[in-house]
Structures are given as C-alpha cells and as structure tokens.
Amino acid sequence: MVKSRAAAEVFTEMSGRAWAVLAVLCGAIFLEGIDVAMLNVALPSIRAEFGLSTGMLSGVVSAYVLGYGGFVLLGGRAADLLGRRRMFLFWMTVFLLFSGLGGFATNGWMLLTARFVTGVAAAFLAPAGLSLITTNFAEGRVRDRALMFYAGIAAGGFSLGMVVGGLLTALGWRWVFFVPVLVSAVLLAAAIALVRDSGVPERVRGGFDVLGALGVTGAMLLLVYGVVRLEHPGNGPVLTAATFAGGLALLALFVLNERRAAAPLVRLGILRSAALVRTNLVAVLFIGSFMGFQFLVTLYFQELRGWSTVETGLAMAVMGLDAILAPLVTPWLVRKFGNVRVILGGAIFAALAYVLFLPSGLDRAYLAILPTMLLLAVAFALAYGPLTIAATDGIAEAEHGLAGGLLYTAIQFGAALGISVVTAVNVAAVDAGKLGIDGLRVALIVPVVAAALAAVIAAAGLRRTAIPASEPLVEQLARV
C-alpha cells in the first residue's frame, strides 16, 4: 500500500489556475512532439555534415524511440509509486540537459547517445504528465476537455514541429536541439510553481519490484532494438533473430515474476480489458503509419525534389490544423458518436490520405499534395485525443500512470516499427532496381496498410460502445 500526503486540489471546472496547470502539462507534451518533428526536418542537414548512411540517419530517430520504448512502462509505474510531480520535474531536467548535449554533438555516435537518453527522459516524463492531468482534473466533462486539449497540443507538436524545424535548420541544424533547452527551462520553472500532485507517496510498502523493473526494461529495449534492426534484414539476420528471442524470453520471465511478486510493477489483470488492448493496438498502427510517412515525405521533398528545409516545413504546416480541430471539434464528435467511432474515422482518413499521395511524382504540384496534408490533420485530430482518453477510461486512478505507460509504449513501438519497416522496404526496393521515386512509392504502401489495419481493429470495438461509462470497472471487465 502507498501512504499519501494531503491530496492536491482536483479541478471541477476550468478556472484560471486550472488553465495554467493544463498549459504547463500541455507545454511538456508539445515539447516532446515538436522535438521529434524538428529533428525529422533536420535529418538531411545532419547527414550532410556527418556523412551518415540512410540506416544511420534513421538510427538518429530510432535511438530516441529505443530509449522511450525501453523505459516507458517503468516510467508509468514510477509515476504511480514514486510521485507524478517528482518524476515530472526530475525527468524534465534530464530532458533539458541531454537535448543541449545533442546540440553540441561532434559525430553521429554522440548524437545517438544524446537522443537515447532524451528518449529515456521522455519515457518517464510523458506518463507522469498524462497521469497528472487525469488525477488533477475531475472525471467526466472537465477531464475529457483537458485531455482533448492535451492531445490536440501533442498532435500539433508533431506537425508544427516540421515548420519550426525547417526555419531553425535554415539557421543551423543545432538550433533544433538548443530551442528545446530554452522551452524546457521555462516549463520547468512554471511546473515547480504551479503543478501539484494528488496522492504523493511517502513510501512504498513491500519494496519496489526491482526484478520486474529490470525484466520489463530489458525486454522492451531488446524488442525495440530488434524492430530497429529490421531496417536492414540482410545485415546479421541471426543477431536480429537472437535479439527478438532474448526480448521475448525476458518478457516471459517478467510475466512469471509479476505473478509471484508481492508488489508487482505491472498488475497483469489490467490487460484483461479488451478495450485497453484494442486501444493500444490501434495506437501502434496509427502512429506507425504516420511516422513512416513523415520519414519518407521528408526525403521526398528534400532529397528527391531538392526543396529547402523551410519549404519542406511550410509544405507540411497545414497538418498543424489538428491543434485547432482537436480541442474545438473532436469533443463534440466524441459526445455525439463515441470514442470508437471517432477513432475509426481518424484511421480511415489517414489511410485515404496516404493513398492520395501514392501517385506523387517529382514534378507534382503542391496543390495536388495538399489534400493529403489536410486529411492527415483531420485524422490526427480525430484519433489522437480519443486514444488518450480511451487509454485510461475505466482504469482505477492508482493505475493511470501504468495505463499511460502502456499507451506511450504502443506509440513508441509504432514509431519504431513504422520508420524501420518503411526503411527496410525502401532499401529492398532500391536493391531490386527501383531507384528514386519508384523505390519511395513501394515504401509508401506500408503506411496505407498500417492505417487500414488500424481501422479494422477500431471497427471491431463498435459493438462494445454501448457499455455505460459510469458502469463499475468489474462489470465492464466481465462484459469484455
């Protein structure tokens, strides 16, 4: 059991202080999204300075995903057990320091190290921020509104980061690392002054599940690394297979340990919720399709068409509309049609967007590409927020950090899988003689398939949407 100090104020309406707290937490998730997107635009400039191969270049992105995906489950549980505010402040500081280190990188390996540790920091930071929202805002309309703003700002970070990254890279790619340092410092100061925790643990009775922490972290690291190695399936296939085998073995040992541990790191019963599992599968596929597309379209604009970083950022700026649509339109749609139908709509729009981009050639007018960008803005606005709500819907408050950790694990696995698979398919197409735009078109099929699968899985949940939100958790679990 966890003893707690006096609980912080739980906001039952959107007061001035509530908006201030929400702004800080949204700022952190926006920083995470913009950090990843800015780097994507800067990749060609980084390649030019350090002479990196395509595999090493995607590794700069994958290093962040490896750290994030490897530690996010531990980060979610640490927020529940050690204090959400405590974890948020500490790991924001780490994020700040290692983002700065990336700006001073003198070679590819130094950059990879900085990105890995920054990913680890985000793995603890993101679930702590999400659970701070779900525990500081009263369940129901107020919490849903806060989560919609949170998700909208997060999605906006992914898209607006392309614009900001393009402008900063024009000044020098190192600025995409230095600007997050400045933003982190402001957010850290504001969080110290404004953010409070609800149910801050004084100590954890029964001890911390060290074996569980080591087991799940090791398993996640190996599995994500195995996914990253898929980018070059012909390069050491035995090592790739051994990496997956080691990850699965550690995962099996982790499950056995959790069944026997007095104070388990992850309560395995949480996975009995079919809705929770379905939400995370959709997140894997939806985010994977988007990250894979974003990686390919950056190469398309800059390396195949010769556009500048500023032109590339502006070309994708329209996707930033999701930051406006998500808090204004999506809550109304969720109230009218329910989470599952809105998520399904987002997946369908994403698949359609990727299909429309497939015919793109080297001389295609931007107006012909614009529908893809607009549809992706709508898709993100429809899917990302409802997925965030669904991740903790019906989950006990004491496990919101864990539920958030599961969602962010799914998101990072999706990002790693999306980037790695499109890279592997692109490399295989080039090896088969399909050069330039032809090889890119083959790889672009991957996001189409992933988004379509996300839609199929989301549709499978339609018959369960009649379960009342107020029904006790045990009765909801009995239904699924």
C-alpha positions as CSV (number, residue, x, y, z in Angstrom):
1,M,0.0,0.0,0.0
2,V,1.0,3.6,-0.5
3,K,0.6,6.2,2.1
4,S,-0.2,9.7,0.7
5,R,0.0,13.2,1.9
6,A,-3.0,15.5,1.6
7,A,-4.3,15.4,-1.9
8,A,-3.9,18.5,-4.1
9,E,-6.9,20.4,-5.4
10,V,-8.9,18.5,-8.0
11,F,-10.3,20.9,-10.6
12,T,-14.1,20.5,-11.1
13,E,-14.2,23.4,-13.5
14,M,-11.8,25.2,-15.8
15,S,-10.7,28.0,-13.6
16,G,-7.8,30.3,-14.3
17,R,-5.4,28.1,-12.2
18,A,-6.7,25.0,-13.9
19,W,-5.9,26.5,-17.3
20,A,-2.4,27.5,-16.1
21,V,-1.7,23.9,-14.8
22,L,-3.0,22.5,-18.1
23,A,-0.9,24.9,-20.1
24,V,2.3,23.7,-18.4
25,L,1.4,20.0,-18.9
26,C,0.4,20.6,-22.5
27,G,3.6,22.5,-23.0
28,A,5.6,19.4,-22.0
29,I,3.9,17.1,-24.4
30,F,4.1,19.8,-27.1
31,L,7.8,20.0,-26.5
32,E,8.1,16.2,-26.9
33,G,6.2,16.2,-30.2
34,I,7.9,19.3,-31.6
35,D,11.3,17.9,-30.6
36,V,10.8,14.7,-32.7
37,A,9.3,16.6,-35.7
38,M,12.0,19.3,-35.8
39,L,14.7,16.6,-35.9
40,N,13.0,14.9,-38.9
41,V,13.3,18.0,-41.0
42,A,16.9,18.5,-39.9
43,L,17.9,14.9,-40.9
44,P,19.3,15.7,-44.4
45,S,21.4,18.6,-43.0
46,I,22.8,16.3,-40.3
47,R,23.6,13.6,-42.9
48,A,25.4,16.3,-45.0
49,E,27.6,17.3,-42.0
50,F,28.4,13.9,-40.6
51,G,28.2,11.8,-43.8
52,L,25.7,9.4,-42.4
53,S,24.1,6.5,-44.3
54,T,20.4,6.1,-44.6
55,G,20.4,3.4,-41.9
56,M,22.5,5.6,-39.5
57,L,20.2,8.5,-40.3
58,S,17.1,6.6,-39.3
59,G,19.1,5.5,-36.3
60,V,19.2,9.1,-35.1
61,V,15.4,8.9,-34.8
62,S,15.4,5.3,-33.6
63,A,17.8,6.0,-30.7
64,Y,15.1,8.2,-29.2
65,V,12.4,5.6,-29.8
66,L,14.7,2.9,-28.3
67,G,15.1,4.8,-25.1
68,Y,11.5,5.8,-24.9
69,G,10.1,2.4,-25.7
70,G,12.5,0.6,-23.4
71,F,11.7,2.6,-20.3
72,V,8.2,3.9,-20.7
73,L,6.4,1.1,-18.8
74,L,8.9,1.6,-15.9
75,G,8.2,5.4,-16.3
76,G,4.5,4.9,-16.0
77,R,4.7,2.8,-12.9
78,A,7.3,5.0,-11.3
79,A,4.9,7.9,-11.6
80,D,2.3,5.9,-9.6
81,L,4.7,4.7,-7.0
82,L,7.3,7.5,-6.6
83,G,5.1,10.6,-7.3
84,R,3.9,12.1,-10.5
85,R,5.1,15.6,-9.9
86,R,8.5,14.3,-8.6
87,M,9.1,12.3,-11.7
88,F,7.8,15.1,-14.0
89,L,10.2,17.7,-12.6
90,F,13.3,15.4,-12.4
91,W,13.0,14.0,-15.9
92,M,12.2,17.4,-17.4
93,T,15.6,18.4,-16.1
94,V,17.3,15.4,-17.7
95,F,15.4,16.1,-21.0
96,L,16.8,19.7,-20.9
97,L,20.4,18.7,-20.3
98,F,20.6,16.0,-22.9
99,S,18.8,18.0,-25.6
100,G,21.6,20.5,-25.1
101,L,24.2,17.8,-25.4
102,G,22.7,16.8,-28.8
103,G,23.2,20.4,-30.0
104,F,26.9,20.1,-29.2
105,A,27.4,16.7,-30.9
106,T,30.5,16.4,-33.0
107,N,29.8,13.0,-34.5
108,G,26.9,10.6,-35.2
109,W,27.5,8.4,-32.1
110,M,27.5,11.4,-29.7
111,L,24.2,12.5,-31.3
112,L,22.8,8.9,-31.0
113,T,23.7,8.9,-27.3
114,A,22.1,12.2,-26.6
115,R,18.9,11.1,-28.4
116,F,18.8,7.8,-26.5
117,V,18.9,9.5,-23.1
118,T,16.5,12.2,-24.2
119,G,14.1,9.3,-25.1
120,V,14.6,7.8,-21.7
121,A,13.7,11.1,-20.1
122,A,10.6,11.4,-22.2
123,A,9.6,7.8,-21.2
124,F,9.3,9.0,-17.6
125,L,8.1,12.5,-18.4
126,A,5.1,11.6,-20.7
127,P,3.2,9.2,-18.5
128,A,3.8,11.4,-15.4
129,G,2.3,14.3,-17.3
130,L,-0.7,12.3,-18.5
131,S,-1.5,10.9,-15.1
132,L,-1.1,14.5,-13.6
133,I,-4.0,15.5,-15.8
134,T,-6.2,12.5,-15.1
135,T,-5.7,13.0,-11.3
136,N,-5.9,16.8,-11.1
137,F,-9.0,17.2,-13.3
138,A,-12.3,15.7,-12.1
139,E,-13.5,12.7,-14.1
140,G,-16.2,13.5,-16.7
141,R,-16.6,16.6,-18.8
142,V,-13.7,18.6,-17.2
143,R,-11.2,15.8,-17.6
144,D,-12.3,14.9,-21.1
145,R,-11.9,18.6,-22.1
146,A,-8.5,18.8,-20.5
147,L,-7.4,15.5,-22.3
148,M,-8.7,16.8,-25.6
149,F,-6.6,20.0,-25.3
150,Y,-3.6,17.9,-24.2
151,A,-3.9,15.5,-27.1
152,G,-4.5,18.3,-29.6
153,I,-1.4,20.2,-28.4
154,A,0.6,16.9,-28.6
155,A,-0.6,16.3,-32.2
156,G,0.1,19.9,-33.1
157,G,3.6,19.5,-31.9
158,F,4.3,16.7,-34.4
159,S,3.0,18.8,-37.3
160,L,4.0,22.3,-36.3
161,G,7.5,21.0,-35.5
162,M,8.0,20.5,-39.2
163,V,7.6,24.2,-39.8
164,V,9.7,25.3,-36.8
165,G,12.3,22.7,-37.6
166,G,12.5,24.0,-41.2
167,L,13.0,27.6,-40.0
168,L,15.6,26.6,-37.4
169,T,17.5,24.3,-39.7
170,A,17.9,27.2,-42.1
171,L,19.9,28.9,-39.3
172,G,21.7,25.7,-38.5
173,W,20.5,22.2,-37.5
174,R,21.9,22.5,-34.0
175,W,19.2,25.0,-33.2
176,V,16.6,22.2,-33.2
177,F,18.3,21.0,-30.0
178,F,19.0,24.3,-28.4
179,V,15.5,25.7,-28.7
180,P,14.0,22.7,-26.7
181,V,16.5,23.6,-23.9
182,L,15.1,27.1,-23.6
183,V,11.5,25.8,-23.7
184,S,12.3,23.1,-21.1
185,A,13.8,25.7,-18.7
186,V,10.6,27.9,-18.9
187,L,8.3,24.8,-18.4
188,L,10.4,23.6,-15.5
189,A,10.2,26.9,-13.7
190,A,6.4,27.1,-14.3
191,A,5.9,23.5,-13.2
192,I,7.7,24.0,-9.9
193,A,5.4,26.9,-9.1
194,L,2.1,25.6,-10.4
195,V,1.8,21.8,-10.6
196,R,0.7,19.8,-7.6
197,D,0.3,16.1,-7.1
198,S,-2.7,14.1,-6.0
199,G,-1.8,11.3,-3.7
200,V,2.0,11.8,-3.4
201,P,3.5,8.6,-2.0
202,E,5.6,9.0,1.2
203,R,7.0,5.5,0.8
204,V,6.2,2.2,-0.9
205,R,5.5,-0.7,1.5
206,G,6.7,-4.1,0.4
207,G,9.5,-2.6,-1.6
208,F,9.9,-1.7,-5.3
209,D,9.7,-4.5,-7.8
210,V,13.3,-4.3,-8.9
211,L,13.3,-7.7,-10.8
212,G,10.1,-6.6,-12.6
213,A,11.7,-3.2,-13.5
214,L,14.8,-4.8,-14.9
215,G,12.9,-7.5,-16.7
216,V,10.4,-5.3,-18.5
217,T,13.0,-2.6,-19.3
218,G,15.4,-5.3,-20.7
219,A,12.6,-6.9,-22.7
220,M,11.4,-3.5,-24.2
221,L,15.0,-2.5,-25.1
222,L,15.6,-5.8,-26.9
223,L,12.3,-5.8,-28.7
224,V,12.6,-2.2,-29.9
225,Y,16.2,-2.8,-31.0
226,G,15.0,-5.9,-32.9
227,V,12.5,-3.7,-34.7
228,V,15.2,-1.1,-35.5
229,R,17.4,-3.9,-36.9
230,L,14.6,-4.8,-39.4
231,E,15.7,-1.7,-41.4
232,H,18.4,-3.9,-42.8
233,P,17.1,-7.5,-42.7
234,G,20.1,-8.9,-44.6
235,N,22.6,-7.4,-42.2
236,G,23.1,-10.0,-39.4
237,P,19.8,-11.9,-39.5
238,V,21.0,-14.3,-36.8
239,L,21.6,-11.4,-34.4
240,T,18.2,-9.9,-35.3
241,A,16.5,-13.2,-34.5
242,A,18.5,-13.6,-31.3
243,T,17.5,-10.0,-30.3
244,F,13.8,-10.8,-30.7
245,A,14.3,-14.2,-28.9
246,G,16.1,-12.5,-26.0
247,G,13.3,-9.9,-25.7
248,L,10.5,-12.4,-25.7
249,A,12.4,-14.6,-23.1
250,L,12.8,-11.6,-20.8
251,L,9.1,-10.7,-21.3
252,A,8.1,-14.3,-20.3
253,L,10.3,-14.1,-17.2
254,F,8.8,-10.7,-16.4
255,V,5.3,-12.2,-16.6
256,L,6.3,-15.0,-14.2
257,N,7.8,-12.6,-11.8
258,E,4.7,-10.3,-11.8
259,R,2.5,-13.3,-11.0
260,R,4.6,-14.0,-7.9
261,A,5.7,-10.6,-6.7
262,A,4.1,-9.2,-3.5
263,A,4.1,-5.7,-5.0
264,P,4.2,-6.2,-8.8
265,L,5.4,-3.4,-11.1
266,V,2.6,-4.2,-13.5
267,R,-0.8,-5.7,-12.4
268,L,-1.3,-8.1,-15.2
269,G,-5.1,-8.1,-14.6
270,I,-5.2,-4.6,-16.3
271,L,-4.7,-6.4,-19.6
272,R,-8.0,-8.2,-19.2
273,S,-9.6,-5.1,-20.6
274,A,-10.2,-5.8,-24.3
275,A,-10.8,-2.1,-24.8
276,L,-7.4,-1.3,-23.4
277,V,-5.6,-3.8,-25.6
278,R,-7.5,-2.7,-28.7
279,T,-6.7,1.0,-28.0
280,N,-3.0,0.2,-27.8
281,L,-3.0,-1.9,-31.0
282,V,-4.7,1.0,-32.9
283,A,-2.1,3.4,-31.4
284,V,0.7,1.2,-32.7
285,L,-0.6,1.1,-36.2
286,F,-1.9,4.6,-36.4
287,I,1.3,6.3,-35.1
288,G,3.5,3.8,-37.1
289,S,1.8,4.8,-40.3
290,F,2.2,8.5,-39.6
291,M,5.9,8.3,-38.5
292,G,6.8,6.1,-41.5
293,F,5.0,8.5,-43.9
294,Q,6.7,11.5,-42.3
295,F,10.1,10.0,-42.6
296,L,9.5,9.2,-46.3
297,V,7.9,12.5,-47.2
298,T,10.9,14.4,-45.7
299,L,13.2,12.5,-48.0
300,Y,10.8,13.1,-50.9
301,F,10.7,16.8,-50.5
302,Q,14.3,17.5,-49.7
303,E,16.4,14.8,-51.3
304,L,14.3,13.9,-54.4
305,R,12.8,17.3,-55.2
306,G,15.6,19.4,-53.8
307,W,13.4,21.6,-51.6
308,S,14.9,23.6,-48.7
309,T,14.1,22.8,-45.1
310,V,12.0,25.9,-44.9
311,E,10.0,24.9,-48.0
312,T,9.6,21.4,-46.5
313,G,8.3,22.7,-43.2
314,L,5.9,25.1,-44.8
315,A,4.6,22.3,-47.1
316,M,3.6,20.3,-44.0
317,A,2.4,23.3,-42.0
318,V,-1.2,22.6,-42.8
319,M,-1.1,19.5,-40.6
320,G,-0.9,21.9,-37.7
321,L,-4.6,22.4,-38.1
322,D,-5.1,19.4,-35.8
323,A,-4.1,21.5,-32.8
324,I,-7.1,23.7,-33.5
325,L,-9.5,20.9,-34.6
326,A,-8.8,18.6,-31.7
327,P,-9.9,20.8,-28.8
328,L,-12.8,22.5,-30.7
329,V,-14.4,19.8,-32.9
330,T,-13.3,16.4,-31.5
331,P,-15.0,16.7,-28.1
332,W,-18.4,17.4,-29.8
333,L,-17.9,14.4,-32.1
334,V,-17.0,12.2,-29.2
335,R,-20.1,13.2,-27.3
336,K,-22.3,12.6,-30.3
337,F,-20.7,9.4,-31.8
338,G,-18.5,8.0,-29.0
339,N,-14.7,7.4,-28.8
340,V,-14.6,4.3,-31.0
341,R,-16.4,5.8,-34.0
342,V,-14.3,8.9,-33.9
343,I,-11.1,6.9,-33.7
344,L,-12.3,4.7,-36.6
345,G,-12.9,7.9,-38.6
346,G,-9.4,9.1,-37.9
347,A,-7.9,5.8,-39.1
348,I,-10.0,5.8,-42.3
349,F,-9.0,9.4,-43.1
350,A,-5.3,8.5,-42.6
351,A,-5.5,5.6,-45.0
352,L,-7.2,7.8,-47.6
353,A,-4.5,10.5,-47.2
354,Y,-1.7,8.0,-47.8
355,V,-3.5,6.6,-50.9
356,L,-3.8,10.0,-52.4
357,F,-0.1,10.6,-52.0
358,L,0.9,7.4,-53.8
359,P,0.8,8.8,-57.4
360,S,3.2,11.7,-56.4
361,G,6.0,12.3,-58.9
362,L,9.0,14.6,-58.9
363,D,7.0,17.3,-60.7
364,R,3.7,17.1,-59.0
365,A,2.2,20.4,-58.0
366,Y,1.8,21.1,-54.3
367,L,-1.9,21.7,-54.7
368,A,-2.2,18.1,-55.7
369,I,-0.4,17.1,-52.5
370,L,-2.3,19.4,-50.2
371,P,-5.4,17.1,-49.8
372,T,-3.1,14.5,-48.1
373,M,-1.8,17.1,-45.6
374,L,-5.3,18.3,-44.9
375,L,-6.7,14.8,-44.4
376,L,-3.8,13.9,-42.0
377,A,-4.6,17.0,-39.9
378,V,-8.2,15.8,-39.6
379,A,-7.1,12.2,-39.0
380,F,-4.8,13.2,-36.1
381,A,-7.5,15.5,-34.6
382,L,-10.0,12.6,-34.7
383,A,-7.8,9.8,-33.4
384,Y,-5.1,11.1,-31.1
385,G,-7.3,12.7,-28.4
386,P,-9.9,9.8,-28.2
387,L,-7.0,7.3,-27.9
388,T,-5.6,9.3,-25.0
389,I,-9.0,9.2,-23.2
390,A,-9.5,5.5,-24.0
391,A,-6.1,4.7,-22.5
392,T,-7.3,5.5,-19.0
393,D,-11.1,5.1,-19.4
394,G,-12.4,2.7,-16.8
395,I,-8.9,2.3,-15.2
396,A,-8.5,2.8,-11.4
397,E,-6.9,6.2,-10.6
398,A,-4.0,4.5,-8.9
399,E,-3.1,2.8,-12.2
400,H,-3.4,5.8,-14.5
401,G,0.4,6.1,-14.7
402,L,0.6,2.4,-15.7
403,A,-2.2,2.9,-18.3
404,G,-0.4,5.9,-19.7
405,G,2.8,4.0,-19.8
406,L,1.1,1.3,-21.9
407,L,-0.2,3.8,-24.3
408,Y,3.2,5.5,-24.8
409,T,4.8,2.1,-25.2
410,A,2.3,1.4,-28.0
411,I,3.1,4.8,-29.5
412,Q,6.8,4.4,-29.4
413,F,6.7,0.8,-30.7
414,G,4.5,2.1,-33.5
415,A,7.0,4.9,-34.3
416,A,9.9,2.4,-34.3
417,L,8.0,-0.1,-36.4
418,G,6.8,2.5,-38.9
419,I,10.2,4.0,-39.5
420,S,12.0,0.6,-39.6
421,V,9.6,-1.1,-41.9
422,V,9.4,1.8,-44.5
423,T,13.2,2.0,-44.4
424,A,13.6,-1.8,-44.9
425,V,11.1,-1.8,-47.8
426,N,12.7,1.2,-49.4
427,V,16.2,-0.4,-49.2
428,A,14.8,-3.6,-50.6
429,A,13.1,-1.8,-53.4
430,V,16.4,0.1,-54.3
431,D,18.3,-3.2,-54.2
432,A,15.7,-4.6,-56.6
433,G,16.4,-1.8,-59.1
434,K,13.6,0.6,-58.1
435,L,15.5,3.9,-57.6
436,G,14.4,7.3,-56.5
437,I,10.7,7.9,-56.6
438,D,9.9,4.3,-57.6
439,G,11.5,2.9,-54.5
440,L,9.8,5.5,-52.4
441,R,6.4,4.6,-53.8
442,V,6.9,1.0,-52.8
443,A,7.7,2.0,-49.3
444,L,4.6,4.3,-49.2
445,I,2.4,1.2,-49.3
446,V,3.4,0.4,-45.7
447,P,1.6,3.5,-44.2
448,V,-1.5,2.6,-46.3
449,V,-1.7,-0.9,-45.0
450,A,-1.0,0.1,-41.3
451,A,-3.7,2.7,-41.3
452,A,-6.2,0.3,-42.9
453,L,-5.4,-2.3,-40.2
454,A,-5.9,0.3,-37.5
455,A,-9.4,1.0,-39.0
456,V,-10.2,-2.7,-38.9
457,I,-9.2,-3.1,-35.3
458,A,-11.1,0.1,-34.3
459,A,-14.2,-1.2,-36.1
460,A,-14.1,-4.4,-34.1
461,G,-14.9,-2.4,-31.0
462,L,-18.1,-0.8,-32.3
463,R,-20.4,-3.4,-30.8
464,R,-18.9,-2.7,-27.3
465,T,-19.6,1.0,-27.3
466,A,-23.0,0.6,-25.6
467,I,-21.3,-0.1,-22.2
468,P,-22.2,2.9,-20.0
469,A,-19.2,5.0,-18.9
470,S,-20.5,5.0,-15.3
471,E,-20.7,1.3,-15.0
472,P,-18.3,-0.2,-12.4
473,L,-15.0,-1.4,-13.7
474,V,-15.5,-5.0,-12.6
475,E,-18.8,-5.2,-14.6
476,Q,-17.1,-3.7,-17.7
477,L,-14.4,-6.3,-17.5
478,A,-17.0,-9.0,-17.1
479,R,-18.5,-7.8,-20.4
480,V,-15.2,-8.0,-22.3
